[in-house]
Amino acid sequence: MSDAVEEIANAFLPELANDYIKVYQLALDRPIVLTGGMACIPGIVEEFEERVSDELDREVEAVAAERPDISPSLGAQRIAARLVETN
């Protein structure tokens, strides 16, 4: 988990701020959504939220998708369907 917190707090968010300040500002006001099988582990969302909040020295909200184990697949399916519709 430390690697994920480090990546978000010290790589992804600063890069987002440098390249897309308005998107960065919007992102800070919304929850971080955790997906994938690891998000099914009890307590991991709260632990992630706490660690990112501590690293950024500001309150951060994290939530898990309704079905975090299959949500990446569902997202990929939706993207593929849109690509098929536009081509």
SEFIZA-3560 file (N, C-alpha, C; in Angstrom, 3 decimals):
REM SEFIZA-3560
<numar><xx>0.815</xx><yy>-1.185</yy><zz>0.000</zz><atom>N</atom></numar>
<numar><xx>0.000</xx><yy>0.000</yy><zz>0.000</zz><atom>CA</atom></numar>
<numar><xx>0.863</xx><yy>1.255</yy><zz>0.000</zz><atom>C</atom></numar>
<numar><xx>2.006</xx><yy>1.189</yy><zz>0.640</zz><atom>N</atom></numar>
<numar><xx>2.875</xx><yy>2.359</yy><zz>0.695</zz><atom>CA</atom></numar>
<numar><xx>3.264</xx><yy>2.840</yy><zz>-0.700</zz><atom>C</atom></numar>
<numar><xx>3.495</xx><yy>1.900</yy><zz>-1.619</zz><atom>N</atom></numar>
<numar><xx>3.849</xx><yy>2.274</yy><zz>-2.989</zz><atom>CA</atom></numar>
<numar><xx>2.700</xx><yy>3.013</yy><zz>-3.669</zz><atom>C</atom></numar>
<numar><xx>1.473</xx><yy>2.564</yy><zz>-3.444</zz><atom>N</atom></numar>
<numar><xx>0.309</xx><yy>3.216</yy><zz>-4.050</zz><atom>CA</atom></numar>
<numar><xx>0.140</xx><yy>4.631</yy><zz>-3.506</zz><atom>C</atom></numar>
<numar><xx>0.288</xx><yy>4.789</yy><zz>-2.206</zz><atom>N</atom></numar>
<numar><xx>0.163</xx><yy>6.111</yy><zz>-1.582</zz><atom>CA</atom></numar>
<numar><xx>1.260</xx><yy>7.031</yy><zz>-2.107</zz><atom>C</atom></numar>
<numar><xx>2.470</xx><yy>6.525</yy><zz>-2.159</zz><atom>N</atom></numar>
<numar><xx>3.608</xx><yy>7.305</yy><zz>-2.665</zz><atom>CA</atom></numar>
<numar><xx>3.364</xx><yy>7.754</yy><zz>-4.107</zz><atom>C</atom></numar>
<numar><xx>2.893</xx><yy>6.848</yy><zz>-4.931</zz><atom>N</atom></numar>
<numar><xx>2.650</xx><yy>7.162</yy><zz>-6.340</zz><atom>CA</atom></numar>
<numar><xx>1.576</xx><yy>8.235</yy><zz>-6.496</zz><atom>C</atom></numar>
<numar><xx>0.496</xx><yy>8.113</yy><zz>-5.773</zz><atom>N</atom></numar>
<numar><xx>-0.591</xx><yy>9.093</yy><zz>-5.887</zz><atom>CA</atom></numar>
<numar><xx>-0.172</xx><yy>10.444</yy><zz>-5.330</zz><atom>C</atom></numar>
<numar><xx>0.374</xx><yy>10.446</yy><zz>-4.120</zz><atom>N</atom></numar>
<numar><xx>0.685</xx><yy>11.700</yy><zz>-3.442</zz><atom>CA</atom></numar>
<numar><xx>1.888</xx><yy>12.436</yy><zz>-4.023</zz><atom>C</atom></numar>
<numar><xx>2.891</xx><yy>11.699</yy><zz>-4.462</zz><atom>N</atom></numar>
<numar><xx>4.145</xx><yy>12.345</yy><zz>-4.843</zz><atom>CA</atom></numar>
<numar><xx>4.491</xx><yy>12.262</yy><zz>-6.319</zz><atom>C</atom></numar>
<numar><xx>3.684</xx><yy>11.562</yy><zz>-7.097</zz><atom>N</atom></numar>
<numar><xx>3.936</xx><yy>11.492</yy><zz>-8.533</zz><atom>CA</atom></numar>
<numar><xx>2.693</xx><yy>11.903</yy><zz>-9.330</zz><atom>C</atom></numar>
<numar><xx>1.608</xx><yy>11.147</yy><zz>-9.173</zz><atom>N</atom></numar>
<numar><xx>0.422</xx><yy>11.392</yy><zz>-9.988</zz><atom>CA</atom></numar>
<numar><xx>-0.190</xx><yy>12.776</yy><zz>-9.752</zz><atom>C</atom></numar>
<numar><xx>-0.501</xx><yy>13.111</yy><zz>-8.501</zz><atom>N</atom></numar>
<numar><xx>-1.160</xx><yy>14.391</yy><zz>-8.232</zz><atom>CA</atom></numar>
<numar><xx>-0.290</xx><yy>15.600</yy><zz>-8.594</zz><atom>C</atom></numar>
<numar><xx>1.013</xx><yy>15.617</yy><zz>-8.261</zz><atom>N</atom></numar>
<numar><xx>1.833</xx><yy>16.750</yy><zz>-8.694</zz><atom>CA</atom></numar>
<numar><xx>1.907</xx><yy>16.886</yy><zz>-10.218</zz><atom>C</atom></numar>
<numar><xx>1.998</xx><yy>15.763</yy><zz>-10.907</zz><atom>N</atom></numar>
<numar><xx>2.036</xx><yy>15.818</yy><zz>-12.372</zz><atom>CA</atom></numar>
<numar><xx>0.705</xx><yy>16.329</yy><zz>-12.927</zz><atom>C</atom></numar>
<numar><xx>-0.391</xx><yy>15.862</yy><zz>-12.341</zz><atom>N</atom></numar>
<numar><xx>-1.708</xx><yy>16.342</yy><zz>-12.750</zz><atom>CA</atom></numar>
<numar><xx>-1.820</xx><yy>17.847</yy><zz>-12.524</zz><atom>C</atom></numar>
<numar><xx>-1.329</xx><yy>18.331</yy><zz>-11.389</zz><atom>N</atom></numar>
<numar><xx>-1.368</xx><yy>19.768</yy><zz>-11.087</zz><atom>CA</atom></numar>
<numar><xx>-0.549</xx><yy>20.560</yy><zz>-12.100</zz><atom>C</atom></numar>
<numar><xx>0.605</xx><yy>20.028</yy><zz>-12.486</zz><atom>N</atom></numar>
<numar><xx>1.463</xx><yy>20.725</yy><zz>-13.452</zz><atom>CA</atom></numar>
<numar><xx>0.836</xx><yy>20.788</yy><zz>-14.837</zz><atom>C</atom></numar>
<numar><xx>0.159</xx><yy>19.711</yy><zz>-15.226</zz><atom>N</atom></numar>
<numar><xx>-0.362</xx><yy>19.623</yy><zz>-16.588</zz><atom>CA</atom></numar>
<numar><xx>-1.813</xx><yy>20.092</yy><zz>-16.730</zz><atom>C</atom></numar>
<numar><xx>-2.621</xx><yy>19.879</yy><zz>-15.703</zz><atom>N</atom></numar>
<numar><xx>-4.059</xx><yy>20.159</yy><zz>-15.790</zz><atom>CA</atom></numar>
<numar><xx>-4.563</xx><yy>20.690</yy><zz>-14.451</zz><atom>C</atom></numar>
<numar><xx>-4.271</xx><yy>21.928</yy><zz>-14.153</zz><atom>N</atom></numar>
<numar><xx>-4.570</xx><yy>22.483</yy><zz>-12.836</zz><atom>CA</atom></numar>
<numar><xx>-6.068</xx><yy>22.446</yy><zz>-12.508</zz><atom>C</atom></numar>
<numar><xx>-6.928</xx><yy>22.713</yy><zz>-13.474</zz><atom>N</atom></numar>
<numar><xx>-8.372</xx><yy>22.689</yy><zz>-13.194</zz><atom>CA</atom></numar>
<numar><xx>-8.847</xx><yy>21.278</yy><zz>-12.859</zz><atom>C</atom></numar>
<numar><xx>-8.367</xx><yy>20.290</yy><zz>-13.589</zz><atom>N</atom></numar>
<numar><xx>-8.724</xx><yy>18.899</yy><zz>-13.300</zz><atom>CA</atom></numar>
<numar><xx>-8.183</xx><yy>18.511</yy><zz>-11.923</zz><atom>C</atom></numar>
<numar><xx>-6.984</xx><yy>18.938</yy><zz>-11.618</zz><atom>N</atom></numar>
<numar><xx>-6.379</xx><yy>18.674</yy><zz>-10.308</zz><atom>CA</atom></numar>
<numar><xx>-7.243</xx><yy>19.238</yy><zz>-9.189</zz><atom>C</atom></numar>
<numar><xx>-7.674</xx><yy>20.476</yy><zz>-9.340</zz><atom>N</atom></numar>
<numar><xx>-8.508</xx><yy>21.103</yy><zz>-8.317</zz><atom>CA</atom></numar>
<numar><xx>-9.836</xx><yy>20.365</yy><zz>-8.150</zz><atom>C</atom></numar>
<numar><xx>-10.430</xx><yy>19.933</yy><zz>-9.252</zz><atom>N</atom></numar>
<numar><xx>-11.664</xx><yy>19.143</yy><zz>-9.177</zz><atom>CA</atom></numar>
<numar><xx>-11.406</xx><yy>17.799</yy><zz>-8.501</zz><atom>C</atom></numar>
<numar><xx>-10.300</xx><yy>17.176</yy><zz>-8.824</zz><atom>N</atom></numar>
<numar><xx>-9.973</xx><yy>15.860</yy><zz>-8.277</zz><atom>CA</atom></numar>
<numar><xx>-9.833</xx><yy>15.899</yy><zz>-6.756</zz><atom>C</atom></numar>
<numar><xx>-9.281</xx><yy>16.966</yy><zz>-6.233</zz><atom>N</atom></numar>
<numar><xx>-9.080</xx><yy>17.060</yy><zz>-4.795</zz><atom>CA</atom></numar>
<numar><xx>-10.393</xx><yy>17.184</yy><zz>-4.028</zz><atom>C</atom></numar>
<numar><xx>-11.440</xx><yy>17.606</yy><zz>-4.718</zz><atom>N</atom></numar>
<numar><xx>-12.739</xx><yy>17.784</yy><zz>-4.066</zz><atom>CA</atom></numar>
<numar><xx>-13.633</xx><yy>16.559</yy><zz>-4.191</zz><atom>C</atom></numar>
<numar><xx>-13.126</xx><yy>15.508</yy><zz>-4.797</zz><atom>N</atom></numar>
<numar><xx>-13.931</xx><yy>14.295</yy><zz>-5.002</zz><atom>CA</atom></numar>
<numar><xx>-13.223</xx><yy>13.095</yy><zz>-4.381</zz><atom>C</atom></numar>
<numar><xx>-13.999</xx><yy>12.059</yy><zz>-4.068</zz><atom>N</atom></numar>
<numar><xx>-13.370</xx><yy>10.863</yy><zz>-3.488</zz><atom>CA</atom></numar>
<numar><xx>-12.497</xx><yy>10.128</yy><zz>-4.497</zz><atom>C</atom></numar>
<numar><xx>-11.486</xx><yy>9.462</yy><zz>-3.987</zz><atom>N</atom></numar>
<numar><xx>-10.682</xx><yy>8.555</yy><zz>-4.791</zz><atom>CA</atom></numar>
<numar><xx>-11.404</xx><yy>7.210</yy><zz>-4.765</zz><atom>C</atom></numar>
<numar><xx>-11.668</xx><yy>6.648</yy><zz>-5.932</zz><atom>N</atom></numar>
<numar><xx>-12.387</xx><yy>5.387</yy><zz>-6.012</zz><atom>CA</atom></numar>
<numar><xx>-11.384</xx><yy>4.260</yy><zz>-6.207</zz><atom>C</atom></numar>
<numar><xx>-11.405</xx><yy>3.309</yy><zz>-5.291</zz><atom>N</atom></numar>
<numar><xx>-10.524</xx><yy>2.154</yy><zz>-5.381</zz><atom>CA</atom></numar>
<numar><xx>-11.254</xx><yy>1.028</yy><zz>-6.083</zz><atom>C</atom></numar>
<numar><xx>-10.581</xx><yy>0.393</yy><zz>-7.026</zz><atom>N</atom></numar>
<numar><xx>-11.160</xx><yy>-0.723</yy><zz>-7.767</zz><atom>CA</atom></numar>
<numar><xx>-10.179</xx><yy>-1.882</yy><zz>-7.771</zz><atom>C</atom></numar>
<numar><xx>-10.646</xx><yy>-3.019</yy><zz>-8.217</zz><atom>N</atom></numar>
<numar><xx>-9.805</xx><yy>-4.206</yy><zz>-8.285</zz><atom>CA</atom></numar>
<numar><xx>-9.990</xx><yy>-5.071</yy><zz>-7.057</zz><atom>C</atom></numar>
<numar><xx>-9.505</xx><yy>-6.274</yy><zz>-7.143</zz><atom>N</atom></numar>
<numar><xx>-9.689</xx><yy>-7.245</yy><zz>-6.083</zz><atom>CA</atom></numar>
<numar><xx>-9.159</xx><yy>-6.811</yy><zz>-4.728</zz><atom>C</atom></numar>
<numar><xx>-8.068</xx><yy>-6.068</yy><zz>-4.704</zz><atom>N</atom></numar>
<numar><xx>-7.508</xx><yy>-5.630</yy><zz>-3.429</zz><atom>CA</atom></numar>
<numar><xx>-8.466</xx><yy>-4.724</yy><zz>-2.664</zz><atom>C</atom></numar>
<numar><xx>-9.326</xx><yy>-4.003</yy><zz>-3.373</zz><atom>N</atom></numar>
<numar><xx>-10.281</xx><yy>-3.107</yy><zz>-2.712</zz><atom>CA</atom></numar>
<numar><xx>-11.343</xx><yy>-3.881</yy><zz>-1.945</zz><atom>C</atom></numar>
<numar><xx>-11.389</xx><yy>-5.203</yy><zz>-2.114</zz><atom>N</atom></numar>
<numar><xx>-12.330</xx><yy>-6.052</yy><zz>-1.374</zz><atom>CA</atom></numar>
<numar><xx>-11.826</xx><yy>-6.387</yy><zz>0.027</zz><atom>C</atom></numar>
<numar><xx>-10.572</xx><yy>-6.122</yy><zz>0.314</zz><atom>N</atom></numar>
<numar><xx>-10.001</xx><yy>-6.449</yy><zz>1.617</zz><atom>CA</atom></numar>
<numar><xx>-10.618</xx><yy>-5.527</yy><zz>2.672</zz><atom>C</atom></numar>
<numar><xx>-11.211</xx><yy>-6.104</yy><zz>3.705</zz><atom>N</atom></numar>
<numar><xx>-11.826</xx><yy>-5.277</yy><zz>4.747</zz><atom>CA</atom></numar>
<numar><xx>-10.835</xx><yy>-4.288</yy><zz>5.360</zz><atom>C</atom></numar>
<numar><xx>-11.258</xx><yy>-3.037</yy><zz>5.431</zz><atom>N</atom></numar>
<numar><xx>-10.455</xx><yy>-1.997</yy><zz>6.051</zz><atom>CA</atom></numar>
<numar><xx>-9.453</xx><yy>-1.315</yy><zz>5.145</zz><atom>C</atom></numar>
<numar><xx>-9.254</xx><yy>-1.819</yy><zz>3.944</zz><atom>N</atom></numar>
<numar><xx>-8.205</xx><yy>-1.246</yy><zz>3.091</zz><atom>CA</atom></numar>
<numar><xx>-8.564</xx><yy>0.160</yy><zz>2.597</zz><atom>C</atom></numar>
<numar><xx>-9.844</xx><yy>0.404</yy><zz>2.353</zz><atom>N</atom></numar>
<numar><xx>-10.265</xx><yy>1.732</yy><zz>1.881</zz><atom>CA</atom></numar>
<numar><xx>-9.960</xx><yy>2.771</yy><zz>2.953</zz><atom>C</atom></numar>
<numar><xx>-10.308</xx><yy>2.460</yy><zz>4.191</zz><atom>N</atom></numar>
<numar><xx>-10.066</xx><yy>3.397</yy><zz>5.292</zz><atom>CA</atom></numar>
<numar><xx>-8.567</xx><yy>3.610</yy><zz>5.529</zz><atom>C</atom></numar>
<numar><xx>-7.800</xx><yy>2.541</yy><zz>5.421</zz><atom>N</atom></numar>
<numar><xx>-6.347</xx><yy>2.649</yy><zz>5.599</zz><atom>CA</atom></numar>
<numar><xx>-5.726</xx><yy>3.499</yy><zz>4.494</zz><atom>C</atom></numar>
<numar><xx>-6.149</xx><yy>3.273</yy><zz>3.270</zz><atom>N</atom></numar>
<numar><xx>-5.663</xx><yy>4.053</yy><zz>2.133</zz><atom>CA</atom></numar>
<numar><xx>-6.012</xx><yy>5.523</yy><zz>2.321</zz><atom>C</atom></numar>
<numar><xx>-7.261</xx><yy>5.778</yy><zz>2.686</zz><atom>N</atom></numar>
<numar><xx>-7.735</xx><yy>7.150</yy><zz>2.907</zz><atom>CA</atom></numar>
<numar><xx>-6.882</xx><yy>7.851</yy><zz>3.971</zz><atom>C</atom></numar>
<numar><xx>-6.627</xx><yy>7.159</yy><zz>5.066</zz><atom>N</atom></numar>
<numar><xx>-5.838</xx><yy>7.735</yy><zz>6.149</zz><atom>CA</atom></numar>
<numar><xx>-4.405</xx><yy>8.028</yy><zz>5.710</zz><atom>C</atom></numar>
<numar><xx>-3.796</xx><yy>7.077</yy><zz>5.024</zz><atom>N</atom></numar>
<numar><xx>-2.402</xx><yy>7.263</yy><zz>4.595</zz><atom>CA</atom></numar>
<numar><xx>-2.253</xx><yy>8.382</yy><zz>3.567</zz><atom>C</atom></numar>
<numar><xx>-3.167</xx><yy>8.451</yy><zz>2.603</zz><atom>N</atom></numar>
<numar><xx>-3.092</xx><yy>9.528</yy><zz>1.608</zz><atom>CA</atom></numar>
<numar><xx>-3.355</xx><yy>10.874</yy><zz>2.275</zz><atom>C</atom></numar>
<numar><xx>-4.321</xx><yy>10.930</yy><zz>3.173</zz><atom>N</atom></numar>
<numar><xx>-4.602</xx><yy>12.170</yy><zz>3.903</zz><atom>CA</atom></numar>
<numar><xx>-3.370</xx><yy>12.634</yy><zz>4.672</zz><atom>C</atom></numar>
<numar><xx>-2.692</xx><yy>11.707</yy><zz>5.351</zz><atom>N</atom></numar>
<numar><xx>-1.479</xx><yy>12.056</yy><zz>6.094</zz><atom>CA</atom></numar>
<numar><xx>-0.381</xx><yy>12.540</yy><zz>5.155</zz><atom>C</atom></numar>
<numar><xx>-0.209</xx><yy>11.849</yy><zz>4.031</zz><atom>N</atom></numar>
<numar><xx>0.853</xx><yy>12.206</yy><zz>3.084</zz><atom>CA</atom></numar>
<numar><xx>0.615</xx><yy>13.578</yy><zz>2.466</zz><atom>C</atom></numar>
<numar><xx>-0.648</xx><yy>13.890</yy><zz>2.153</zz><atom>N</atom></numar>
<numar><xx>-0.978</xx><yy>15.171</yy><zz>1.522</zz><atom>CA</atom></numar>
<numar><xx>-1.235</xx><yy>16.280</yy><zz>2.538</zz><atom>C</atom></numar>
<numar><xx>-1.323</xx><yy>15.900</yy><zz>3.803</zz><atom>N</atom></numar>
<numar><xx>-1.614</xx><yy>16.844</yy><zz>4.873</zz><atom>CA</atom></numar>
<numar><xx>-2.924</xx><yy>17.598</yy><zz>4.624</zz><atom>C</atom></numar>
<numar><xx>-3.920</xx><yy>16.830</yy><zz>4.185</zz><atom>N</atom></numar>
<numar><xx>-5.270</xx><yy>17.353</yy><zz>3.956</zz><atom>CA</atom></numar>
<numar><xx>-6.231</xx><yy>16.181</yy><zz>3.964</zz><atom>C</atom></numar>
<numar><xx>-7.492</xx><yy>16.463</yy><zz>4.224</zz><atom>N</atom></numar>
<numar><xx>-8.502</xx><yy>15.411</yy><zz>4.279</zz><atom>CA</atom></numar>
<numar><xx>-8.788</xx><yy>14.880</yy><zz>2.878</zz><atom>C</atom></numar>
<numar><xx>-8.691</xx><yy>13.574</yy><zz>2.717</zz><atom>N</atom></numar>
<numar><xx>-8.967</xx><yy>12.916</yy><zz>1.448</zz><atom>CA</atom></numar>
<numar><xx>-10.012</xx><yy>11.838</yy><zz>1.711</zz><atom>C</atom></numar>
<numar><xx>-10.990</xx><yy>11.740</yy><zz>0.818</zz><atom>N</atom></numar>
<numar><xx>-12.001</xx><yy>10.697</yy><zz>0.942</zz><atom>CA</atom></numar>
<numar><xx>-11.717</xx><yy>9.603</yy><zz>-0.082</zz><atom>C</atom></numar>
<numar><xx>-11.808</xx><yy>8.369</yy><zz>0.355</zz><atom>N</atom></numar>
<numar><xx>-11.659</xx><yy>7.223</yy><zz>-0.539</zz><atom>CA</atom></numar>
<numar><xx>-12.891</xx><yy>6.346</yy><zz>-0.395</zz><atom>C</atom></numar>
<numar><xx>-13.302</xx><yy>5.755</yy><zz>-1.488</zz><atom>N</atom></numar>
<numar><xx>-14.439</xx><yy>4.834</yy><zz>-1.503</zz><atom>CA</atom></numar>
<numar><xx>-14.076</xx><yy>3.663</yy><zz>-2.399</zz><atom>C</atom></numar>
<numar><xx>-14.800</xx><yy>2.576</yy><zz>-2.242</zz><atom>N</atom></numar>
<numar><xx>-14.628</xx><yy>1.432</yy><zz>-3.133</zz><atom>CA</atom></numar>
<numar><xx>-15.810</xx><yy>1.377</yy><zz>-4.075</zz><atom>C</atom></numar>
<numar><xx>-15.560</xx><yy>0.910</yy><zz>-5.265</zz><atom>N</atom></numar>
<numar><xx>-16.642</xx><yy>0.694</yy><zz>-6.217</zz><atom>CA</atom></numar>
<numar><xx>-17.601</xx><yy>-0.338</yy><zz>-5.632</zz><atom>C</atom></numar>
<numar><xx>-18.820</xx><yy>-0.370</yy><zz>-6.139</zz><atom>N</atom></numar>
<numar><xx>-19.805</xx><yy>-1.321</yy><zz>-5.626</zz><atom>CA</atom></numar>
<numar><xx>-19.294</xx><yy>-2.759</yy><zz>-5.727</zz><atom>C</atom></numar>
<numar><xx>-18.717</xx><yy>-3.103</yy><zz>-6.854</zz><atom>N</atom></numar>
<numar><xx>-18.100</xx><yy>-4.426</yy><zz>-7.062</zz><atom>CA</atom></numar>
<numar><xx>-16.658</xx><yy>-4.190</yy><zz>-7.497</zz><atom>C</atom></numar>
<numar><xx>-15.777</xx><yy>-3.869</yy><zz>-6.559</zz><atom>N</atom></numar>
<numar><xx>-14.412</xx><yy>-3.519</yy><zz>-6.944</zz><atom>CA</atom></numar>
<numar><xx>-13.674</xx><yy>-4.621</yy><zz>-7.682</zz><atom>C</atom></numar>
<numar><xx>-14.070</xx><yy>-5.870</yy><zz>-7.461</zz><atom>N</atom></numar>
<numar><xx>-13.380</xx><yy>-6.982</yy><zz>-8.099</zz><atom>CA</atom></numar>
<numar><xx>-13.637</xx><yy>-7.050</yy><zz>-9.601</zz><atom>C</atom></numar>
<numar><xx>-14.805</xx><yy>-6.586</yy><zz>-10.056</zz><atom>N</atom></numar>
<numar><xx>-15.108</xx><yy>-6.648</yy><zz>-11.493</zz><atom>CA</atom></numar>
<numar><xx>-15.204</xx><yy>-5.274</yy><zz>-12.148</zz><atom>C</atom></numar>
<numar><xx>-15.111</xx><yy>-4.204</yy><zz>-11.379</zz><atom>N</atom></numar>
<numar><xx>-15.286</xx><yy>-2.868</yy><zz>-11.953</zz><atom>CA</atom></numar>
<numar><xx>-14.254</xx><yy>-2.509</yy><zz>-13.028</zz><atom>C</atom></numar>
<numar><xx>-12.981</xx><yy>-2.933</yy><zz>-12.926</zz><atom>N</atom></numar>
<numar><xx>-12.064</xx><yy>-2.637</yy><zz>-14.035</zz><atom>CA</atom></numar>
<numar><xx>-12.520</xx><yy>-3.285</yy><zz>-15.346</zz><atom>C</atom></numar>
<numar><xx>-13.035</xx><yy>-4.499</yy><zz>-15.265</zz><atom>N</atom></numar>
<numar><xx>-13.528</xx><yy>-5.181</yy><zz>-16.473</zz><atom>CA</atom></numar>
<numar><xx>-14.749</xx><yy>-4.481</yy><zz>-17.042</zz><atom>C</atom></numar>
<numar><xx>-15.641</xx><yy>-4.049</yy><zz>-16.162</zz><atom>N</atom></numar>
<numar><xx>-16.835</xx><yy>-3.333</yy><zz>-16.623</zz><atom>CA</atom></numar>
<numar><xx>-16.458</xx><yy>-2.012</yy><zz>-17.291</zz><atom>C</atom></numar>
<numar><xx>-15.489</xx><yy>-1.326</yy><zz>-16.716</zz><atom>N</atom></numar>
<numar><xx>-15.024</xx><yy>-0.078</yy><zz>-17.320</zz><atom>CA</atom></numar>
<numar><xx>-14.422</xx><yy>-0.300</yy><zz>-18.694</zz><atom>C</atom></numar>
<numar><xx>-13.610</xx><yy>-1.339</yy><zz>-18.833</zz><atom>N</atom></numar>
<numar><xx>-13.019</xx><yy>-1.664</yy><zz>-20.128</zz><atom>CA</atom></numar>
<numar><xx>-14.097</xx><yy>-2.027</yy><zz>-21.138</zz><atom>C</atom></numar>
<numar><xx>-15.113</xx><yy>-2.739</yy><zz>-20.690</zz><atom>N</atom></numar>
<numar><xx>-16.219</xx><yy>-3.106</yy><zz>-21.573</zz><atom>CA</atom></numar>
<numar><xx>-16.956</xx><yy>-1.854</yy><zz>-22.072</zz><atom>C</atom></numar>
<numar><xx>-17.177</xx><yy>-0.900</yy><zz>-21.186</zz><atom>N</atom></numar>
<numar><xx>-17.866</xx><yy>0.342</yy><zz>-21.576</zz><atom>CA</atom></numar>
<numar><xx>-17.033</xx><yy>1.147</yy><zz>-22.569</zz><atom>C</atom></numar>
<numar><xx>-15.739</xx><yy>1.207</yy><zz>-22.339</zz><atom>N</atom></numar>
<numar><xx>-14.858</xx><yy>1.922</yy><zz>-23.269</zz><atom>CA</atom></numar>
<numar><xx>-14.890</xx><yy>1.247</yy><zz>-24.636</zz><atom>C</atom></numar>
<numar><xx>-14.795</xx><yy>-0.070</yy><zz>-24.664</zz><atom>N</atom></numar>
<numar><xx>-14.824</xx><yy>-0.815</yy><zz>-25.926</zz><atom>CA</atom></numar>
<numar><xx>-16.145</xx><yy>-0.589</yy><zz>-26.661</zz><atom>C</atom></numar>
<numar><xx>-17.249</xx><yy>-0.589</yy><zz>-25.931</zz><atom>N</atom></numar>
<numar><xx>-18.560</xx><yy>-0.365</yy><zz>-26.564</zz><atom>CA</atom></numar>
<numar><xx>-18.633</xx><yy>1.021</yy><zz>-27.182</zz><atom>C</atom></numar>
<numar><xx>-18.099</xx><yy>2.012</yy><zz>-26.521</zz><atom>N</atom></numar>
<numar><xx>-18.100</xx><yy>3.383</yy><zz>-27.080</zz><atom>CA</atom></numar>
<numar><xx>-17.220</xx><yy>3.474</yy><zz>-28.318</zz><atom>C</atom></numar>
<numar><xx>-16.091</xx><yy>2.791</yy><zz>-28.292</zz><atom>N</atom></numar>
<numar><xx>-15.203</xx><yy>2.804</yy><zz>-29.451</zz><atom>CA</atom></numar>
<numar><xx>-15.890</xx><yy>2.145</yy><zz>-30.660</zz><atom>C</atom></numar>
<numar><xx>-16.610</xx><yy>1.080</yy><zz>-30.423</zz><atom>N</atom></numar>
<numar><xx>-17.339</xx><yy>0.399</yy><zz>-31.503</zz><atom>CA</atom></numar>
<numar><xx>-18.435</xx><yy>1.298</yy><zz>-32.059</zz><atom>C</atom></numar>
<numar><xx>-19.123</xx><yy>2.012</yy><zz>-31.172</zz><atom>N</atom></numar>
<numar><xx>-20.211</xx><yy>2.910</yy><zz>-31.599</zz><atom>CA</atom></numar>
<numar><xx>-19.703</xx><yy>4.067</yy><zz>-32.455</zz><atom>C</atom></numar>
<numar><xx>-18.524</xx><yy>4.571</yy><zz>-32.162</zz><atom>N</atom></numar>
<numar><xx>-18.001</xx><yy>5.749</yy><zz>-32.870</zz><atom>CA</atom></numar>
<numar><xx>-17.271</xx><yy>5.387</yy><zz>-34.153</zz><atom>C</atom></numar>
<numar><xx>-16.982</xx><yy>4.119</yy><zz>-34.364</zz><atom>N</atom></numar>
<numar><xx>-16.246</xx><yy>3.723</yy><zz>-35.579</zz><atom>CA</atom></numar>
<numar><xx>-17.137</xx><yy>3.067</yy><zz>-36.595</zz><atom>C</atom></numar>
//
